[in-house]
Amino acid sequence: MILQAPTTEAIRIRKYPNRRLYDTSRSTHLTHDEVLAIVRRGLRVQISDSRTETDITNEVLLQILIARAPELVAALPTQTLLAIARATPESVANAAASLASSNGSITDASRGSASTAQSSASR
């Protein structure tokens, strides 16, 4: 799904109280669909709250995925979502670090799951 390798420089986006997203590098407002398209092109984004400067990238990306790509959220096993909901921030960070150190990624894992499911179905 990723068309190019992620860049090291993130596109900085500010989220304002009126829920508008503003790309500070291009001085333009963005829709959720535009942010999703940026991410799917392999570019990194960093989204911050305009008032507090808090990094809210994960929160906004999750909201966008739920609203704009519900099929991706639906593809996650319920047990995975339950494990995340029950987890502590430290345990999730440790699991993510372990995945990263194994040179794995969610897209690699999902490709492997899809090919395993296809080979099981063809038997």
C-alpha positions in Angstrom: 0.0 0.0 0.0 2.9 2.4 0.7 4.1 3.8 -2.6 7.4 5.4 -1.4 9.6 5.1 1.6 8.7 7.4 4.5 10.8 10.6 4.6 12.7 11.7 7.7 11.1 15.1 7.7 7.5 15.1 8.9 4.8 17.3 7.5 3.7 19.5 10.4 0.0 19.9 10.8 -1.8 21.9 13.5 -5.3 21.0 14.7 -7.4 24.0 15.7 -10.3 24.1 18.2 -12.7 24.2 15.3 -11.3 20.8 14.3 -9.7 22.1 11.2 -6.3 20.7 10.2 -3.7 23.2 8.9 -0.5 22.1 6.9 2.0 24.7 8.1 4.5 23.9 5.3 2.0 24.6 2.5 -0.1 27.1 4.4 -3.3 25.3 3.6 -6.2 23.6 5.4 -6.5 19.8 5.0 -9.4 17.4 5.0 -9.2 14.0 6.7 -9.1 12.4 3.2 -6.1 14.6 2.3 -4.2 13.6 5.5 -4.9 9.9 4.7 -3.7 10.4 1.2 -0.4 12.0 2.5 0.2 9.1 4.8 -0.6 6.5 2.1 2.0 8.1 -0.1 4.5 7.2 2.6 5.0 10.6 4.0 5.2 11.2 7.8 2.9 13.6 9.5 3.2 15.2 12.9 -0.1 16.7 14.2 -0.1 19.0 17.2 -2.8 20.8 19.1 -2.7 24.5 18.2 -3.3 25.6 21.8 -1.1 23.2 23.8 1.4 22.1 21.2 0.8 18.6 22.4 1.5 15.8 19.8 -1.9 14.3 18.9 -0.8 12.5 15.8 -1.9 9.0 17.0 -5.3 10.3 18.2 -6.1 12.1 14.9 -4.9 9.3 12.7 -7.1 6.8 14.6 -10.0 9.1 14.2 -9.3 9.4 10.5 -9.0 5.6 10.1 -12.2 5.0 11.9 -14.1 7.5 9.8 -12.4 7.1 6.4 -11.0 3.6 6.3 -13.3 1.5 8.6 -12.4 -1.6 6.6 -8.9 -1.4 8.0 -10.2 -1.2 11.5 -12.7 -4.0 10.9 -9.8 -6.2 9.7 -8.1 -6.1 13.1 -9.0 -9.1 15.2 -11.2 -8.3 18.1 -8.7 -10.0 20.4 -6.1 -7.5 19.3 -8.3 -4.5 20.0 -9.2 -6.0 23.4 -5.5 -6.5 24.2 -4.7 -2.9 23.3 -7.7 -1.6 25.4 -6.4 -3.6 28.4 -2.8 -2.8 27.9 -0.6 -0.2 29.6 1.2 2.4 27.5 4.5 0.7 28.5 3.4 -2.7 27.3 2.2 -1.3 24.0 5.5 0.6 23.6 7.5 -2.6 24.4 5.5 -4.6 21.9 6.0 -1.9 19.2 9.7 -1.8 19.9 9.9 -5.5 19.7 8.1 -5.5 16.3 10.4 -2.7 15.0 13.6 -4.5 16.1 12.6 -7.6 14.3 12.4 -5.5 11.1 8.7 -6.4 10.9 5.9 -4.1 10.2 2.1 -4.3 10.4 2.0 -4.2 6.6 4.5 -7.1 6.4 2.5 -9.0 9.0 -0.8 -8.4 7.3 0.7 -9.5 3.9 1.8 -12.7 5.6 -1.6 -13.2 7.2 -3.3 -12.7 3.9 -1.0 -15.1 2.0 -1.5 -17.7 4.8 -5.3 -17.3 4.6 -5.2 -17.6 0.8 -3.1 -20.8 0.9 -5.4 -22.3 3.6 -8.4 -21.4 1.5 -6.9 -23.0 -1.6 -6.4 -26.4 0.2 
